[in-house]
Amino acid sequence: MKHIARFKSIPIVKDRRNKTNILTFDLESARDHVLAVNTRDLIANRSWISSVSIALMVAIPLAVLAYGGLAIGSGIDMAKAVPWVVVSGVAVFLALLATIGIPASVRRLKWELVIKERGAGNWKLIEEADWEKFTRMIRLAEERKKREREELEKEMAKGPSWPKR
């Protein structure tokens, strides 16, 4: 199974005016990336370590709660219920592992590709499908800041708002 992911990387930089410590995106230096992922790359990634621990932290308490609910809540013979609780716990663990692990592994592979191609830095990764929405939101935010700055300058030009003495 081979999956191709297309995305863009944008550096997150300090505001160019250097008046504030606001971080902005440098849209001019965005670069396209293509990542071809196969099953071996997904499995060999080290992001699975944290995914396994998170899945275990969720699956074990669920299995214990199910076992306790069956033992206390209903008069079921637990010798017959233990295999079903174990099988359902393993199934929940595997489902959680796939749900958490695959996206984490793909995200990690994307980061490694960007660092290999562009070097270490502070990057924002955006899917190709979300690029238009992202740039539109950035433009709207810049326009709003410009409009607010102009309104503030107009207020400052009027003079103080308190009455003269």
C-alpha beads as a LAMMPS data file, in Angstrom:
LAMMPS data file: protein, C-alpha beads

165 atoms
164 bonds

1 atom types
1 bond types

-500.0 500.0 xlo xhi
-500.0 500.0 ylo yhi
-500.0 500.0 zlo zhi

Masses

1 110.0

Atoms # bond

1 1 1 0.000 0.000 0.000
2 1 1 1.457 3.325 -1.064
3 1 1 -0.010 6.653 -0.024
4 1 1 1.014 10.005 -1.473
5 1 1 0.620 13.131 0.656
6 1 1 0.925 16.600 -0.848
7 1 1 1.473 19.506 1.504
8 1 1 3.233 22.840 1.876
9 1 1 5.640 24.094 4.489
10 1 1 5.738 27.719 5.618
11 1 1 8.312 29.183 7.976
12 1 1 6.988 30.855 11.103
13 1 1 9.008 34.033 11.538
14 1 1 9.166 37.007 13.859
15 1 1 7.235 40.092 12.779
16 1 1 9.230 41.995 10.156
17 1 1 8.622 45.384 11.762
18 1 1 10.485 44.155 14.899
19 1 1 8.232 46.345 17.037
20 1 1 6.621 43.372 18.743
21 1 1 7.402 39.743 19.353
22 1 1 4.473 38.557 17.243
23 1 1 5.047 35.499 15.097
24 1 1 3.789 35.544 11.516
25 1 1 3.884 33.299 8.463
26 1 1 6.161 34.070 5.536
27 1 1 3.838 33.119 2.663
28 1 1 6.380 34.066 -0.009
29 1 1 8.772 31.325 1.055
30 1 1 6.225 28.500 1.100
31 1 1 7.382 25.329 -0.603
32 1 1 5.527 22.303 -1.967
33 1 1 6.359 18.809 -0.745
34 1 1 5.302 15.351 -1.883
35 1 1 5.604 12.421 0.504
36 1 1 5.215 8.856 -0.742
37 1 1 4.524 6.615 2.247
38 1 1 4.421 2.853 2.160
39 1 1 3.477 0.416 4.900
40 1 1 7.083 -0.286 5.888
41 1 1 7.746 3.427 6.471
42 1 1 4.636 3.754 8.622
43 1 1 5.525 0.761 10.793
44 1 1 9.242 1.611 11.112
45 1 1 8.526 5.114 12.404
46 1 1 9.331 5.784 16.056
47 1 1 6.127 7.710 16.703
48 1 1 4.488 4.350 17.464
49 1 1 6.125 4.318 20.908
50 1 1 3.928 7.116 22.205
51 1 1 0.902 5.763 20.324
52 1 1 1.246 2.369 22.030
53 1 1 1.489 3.961 25.463
54 1 1 -1.565 6.169 24.861
55 1 1 -3.600 3.242 23.526
56 1 1 -2.626 1.146 26.545
57 1 1 -3.571 3.953 28.943
58 1 1 -7.050 3.981 27.420
59 1 1 -7.628 0.271 26.691
60 1 1 -6.549 -1.159 30.074
61 1 1 -8.921 0.974 32.193
62 1 1 -11.765 0.245 29.770
63 1 1 -11.142 -3.493 30.036
64 1 1 -10.965 -3.274 33.844
65 1 1 -14.210 -1.278 33.960
66 1 1 -15.932 -3.802 31.700
67 1 1 -14.692 -6.691 33.841
68 1 1 -15.770 -4.953 37.052
69 1 1 -19.149 -4.055 35.582
70 1 1 -19.749 -7.656 34.588
71 1 1 -18.530 -9.053 37.916
72 1 1 -20.402 -6.638 40.170
73 1 1 -23.329 -5.447 38.091
74 1 1 -24.581 -8.760 36.785
75 1 1 -24.311 -12.240 38.186
76 1 1 -22.288 -13.596 35.242
77 1 1 -19.859 -16.450 35.779
78 1 1 -16.529 -14.669 35.366
79 1 1 -14.700 -17.813 34.310
80 1 1 -16.741 -17.700 31.104
81 1 1 -16.541 -13.903 30.683
82 1 1 -12.754 -13.473 31.028
83 1 1 -11.906 -14.611 27.465
84 1 1 -14.480 -12.189 26.025
85 1 1 -13.177 -9.317 28.130
86 1 1 -9.598 -10.041 27.031
87 1 1 -10.565 -10.309 23.345
88 1 1 -12.609 -7.100 23.476
89 1 1 -9.774 -5.315 25.320
90 1 1 -7.274 -6.368 22.673
91 1 1 -9.673 -5.280 19.909
92 1 1 -10.122 -1.859 21.553
93 1 1 -6.349 -1.557 21.948
94 1 1 -5.696 -2.360 18.277
95 1 1 -8.429 0.013 17.088
96 1 1 -7.044 2.831 19.238
97 1 1 -3.509 2.057 18.136
98 1 1 -4.486 2.336 14.475
99 1 1 -6.568 5.464 15.101
100 1 1 -3.798 7.234 16.990
101 1 1 -0.690 5.703 15.453
102 1 1 -1.228 6.085 11.725
103 1 1 -1.864 9.867 11.732
104 1 1 0.997 10.374 14.193
105 1 1 3.330 8.373 11.990
106 1 1 2.347 10.291 8.852
107 1 1 2.799 13.590 10.709
108 1 1 6.252 12.499 11.859
109 1 1 7.265 11.452 8.341
110 1 1 6.143 14.856 7.029
111 1 1 8.249 16.657 9.639
112 1 1 11.279 14.540 8.793
113 1 1 10.846 15.282 5.073
114 1 1 10.583 19.049 5.668
115 1 1 13.624 19.066 7.937
116 1 1 15.592 17.025 5.405
117 1 1 14.661 19.336 2.514
118 1 1 14.613 22.741 4.234
119 1 1 16.617 22.302 7.408
120 1 1 15.706 22.713 11.032
121 1 1 13.346 25.529 11.835
122 1 1 9.883 26.486 12.942
123 1 1 7.526 25.220 10.217
124 1 1 3.786 25.169 9.678
125 1 1 2.667 22.216 7.557
126 1 1 -0.535 22.654 5.569
127 1 1 -2.292 20.131 3.390
128 1 1 -2.675 21.036 -0.270
129 1 1 -6.478 20.982 0.038
130 1 1 -6.426 23.477 2.937
131 1 1 -3.997 25.943 1.316
132 1 1 -6.600 28.339 -0.128
133 1 1 -8.505 28.557 3.151
134 1 1 -5.272 29.158 5.081
135 1 1 -4.070 31.970 2.810
136 1 1 -7.521 33.578 2.819
137 1 1 -7.560 33.591 6.634
138 1 1 -4.072 35.113 6.768
139 1 1 -5.072 37.853 4.307
140 1 1 -8.253 38.612 6.260
141 1 1 -6.289 38.891 9.508
142 1 1 -3.754 41.245 7.895
143 1 1 -6.549 43.397 6.450
144 1 1 -8.243 43.584 9.849
145 1 1 -4.986 44.644 11.522
146 1 1 -4.429 47.294 8.856
147 1 1 -7.992 48.594 9.256
148 1 1 -7.630 48.740 13.058
149 1 1 -4.309 50.547 12.728
150 1 1 -5.880 53.128 10.382
151 1 1 -8.804 53.664 12.772
152 1 1 -6.393 54.119 15.660
153 1 1 -4.403 56.676 13.660
154 1 1 -7.627 58.578 12.885
155 1 1 -8.548 58.616 16.584
156 1 1 -5.078 59.813 17.498
157 1 1 -5.279 62.604 14.886
158 1 1 -8.530 63.908 16.384
159 1 1 -6.815 64.617 19.637
160 1 1 -7.600 63.563 23.189
161 1 1 -11.118 62.468 24.042
162 1 1 -11.269 64.328 27.368
163 1 1 -12.553 67.943 27.473
164 1 1 -10.184 70.881 27.591
165 1 1 -9.890 72.804 30.884

Bonds

1 1 1 2
2 1 2 3
3 1 3 4
4 1 4 5
5 1 5 6
6 1 6 7
7 1 7 8
8 1 8 9
9 1 9 10
10 1 10 11
11 1 11 12
12 1 12 13
13 1 13 14
14 1 14 15
15 1 15 16
16 1 16 17
17 1 17 18
18 1 18 19
19 1 19 20
20 1 20 21
21 1 21 22
22 1 22 23
23 1 23 24
24 1 24 25
25 1 25 26
26 1 26 27
27 1 27 28
28 1 28 29
29 1 29 30
30 1 30 31
31 1 31 32
32 1 32 33
33 1 33 34
34 1 34 35
35 1 35 36
36 1 36 37
37 1 37 38
38 1 38 39
39 1 39 40
40 1 40 41
41 1 41 42
42 1 42 43
43 1 43 44
44 1 44 45
45 1 45 46
46 1 46 47
47 1 47 48
48 1 48 49
49 1 49 50
50 1 50 51
51 1 51 52
52 1 52 53
53 1 53 54
54 1 54 55
55 1 55 56
56 1 56 57
57 1 57 58
58 1 58 59
59 1 59 60
60 1 60 61
61 1 61 62
62 1 62 63
63 1 63 64
64 1 64 65
65 1 65 66
66 1 66 67
67 1 67 68
68 1 68 69
69 1 69 70
70 1 70 71
71 1 71 72
72 1 72 73
73 1 73 74
74 1 74 75
75 1 75 76
76 1 76 77
77 1 77 78
78 1 78 79
79 1 79 80
80 1 80 81
81 1 81 82
82 1 82 83
83 1 83 84
84 1 84 85
85 1 85 86
86 1 86 87
87 1 87 88
88 1 88 89
89 1 89 90
90 1 90 91
91 1 91 92
92 1 92 93
93 1 93 94
94 1 94 95
95 1 95 96
96 1 96 97
97 1 97 98
98 1 98 99
99 1 99 100
100 1 100 101
101 1 101 102
102 1 102 103
103 1 103 104
104 1 104 105
105 1 105 106
106 1 106 107
107 1 107 108
108 1 108 109
109 1 109 110
110 1 110 111
111 1 111 112
112 1 112 113
113 1 113 114
114 1 114 115
115 1 115 116
116 1 116 117
117 1 117 118
118 1 118 119
119 1 119 120
120 1 120 121
121 1 121 122
122 1 122 123
123 1 123 124
124 1 124 125
125 1 125 126
126 1 126 127
127 1 127 128
128 1 128 129
129 1 129 130
130 1 130 131
131 1 131 132
132 1 132 133
133 1 133 134
134 1 134 135
135 1 135 136
136 1 136 137
137 1 137 138
138 1 138 139
139 1 139 140
140 1 140 141
141 1 141 142
142 1 142 143
143 1 143 144
144 1 144 145
145 1 145 146
146 1 146 147
147 1 147 148
148 1 148 149
149 1 149 150
150 1 150 151
151 1 151 152
152 1 152 153
153 1 153 154
154 1 154 155
155 1 155 156
156 1 156 157
157 1 157 158
158 1 158 159
159 1 159 160
160 1 160 161
161 1 161 162
162 1 162 163
163 1 163 164
164 1 164 165
